[in-house]
Amino acid sequence: MRGRTPCRGGAVWRPLQAVVAAWALSLLGLPPAQAQTGSVAKGQAIFESRCVACHSLDANRVGPALGAVWGRVAGKAPDFNYSKALGAATHVWERDKLLAWLGNPESVVPGQAMGYRVELLDDRRDVVAYLASLSKNSAAK
């Protein structure tokens, strides 16, 4: 290692670059890797096994249709009768909001009516990746 520091072009520099890149992407709200964005295929399987009891992609049921939820203002799906709390919400359904919602809906919108949580973070990431994949407006595919 004549004339070179261990950080230049060596084994230490590359991991440092990855950390800096991940940090920069997080500032932009972009996921640095598949591990953070989730699996679309797994998310579809979770949606089809757990969510379809109340939700459909294209029709309102007990819960609103979710095929176009990505980028939609909360509580504003056409022809769905929301709880007063969710009807008054103003946030947009995107990655972080959906992750929080699926983990604990009441913490996102106190007084809402959804009584279900997706306990595991990886499962939530997968469902969010699936919902994002359905939207033409998603930057998080």
Residue pairs with C-beta under 8 A, 6 or more apart in sequence:
1 10
4 10
6 12
7 13
7 16
21 32
22 32
22 33
25 31
25 32
26 32
29 95
29 96
30 139
30 140
31 37
31 95
31 140
36 125
37 125
37 128
37 129
37 140
38 122
38 124
38 125
38 126
38 127
38 128
38 129
38 130
39 125
39 126
39 129
40 126
40 129
40 130
40 133
42 123
42 126
42 129
42 130
43 125
43 126
43 127
43 128
43 129
43 130
43 131
43 133
44 130
46 118
46 123
46 126
46 127
46 130
47 55
47 66
47 127
47 130
47 131
50 116
50 118
51 66
51 127
53 62
54 61
54 62
54 63
54 116
55 61
55 62
55 63
55 64
55 65
55 66
56 65
56 66
56 67
57 65
57 66
57 67
57 134
58 65
58 67
59 65
60 77
60 79
60 80
63 114
64 77
64 80
64 82
65 77
65 80
66 131
67 134
68 77
68 134
68 135
69 77
69 93
69 98
69 131
69 135
70 93
70 94
70 98
70 131
70 132
70 134
70 135
70 137
70 138
71 92
71 93
71 94
71 135
71 137
71 138
72 92
72 93
73 89
73 90
73 91
73 92
73 93
74 86
74 89
74 90
74 91
74 92
74 93
74 97
74 109
75 82
75 86
75 87
75 88
75 89
82 113
83 111
83 112
83 113
84 111
85 109
85 110
85 111
85 112
85 113
86 109
86 112
86 113
89 109
91 97
91 108
93 101
94 140
95 128
95 132
95 140
97 108
98 124
98 127
98 128
98 131
99 121
99 124
99 125
99 128
100 107
100 108
101 108
101 109
102 117
102 118
102 124
102 127
102 128
103 117
103 118
103 119
103 121
103 124
104 117
105 112
105 114
105 116
105 117
106 112
118 124
118 127
128 140
129 140
129 141
132 138
132 140
132 141
133 141
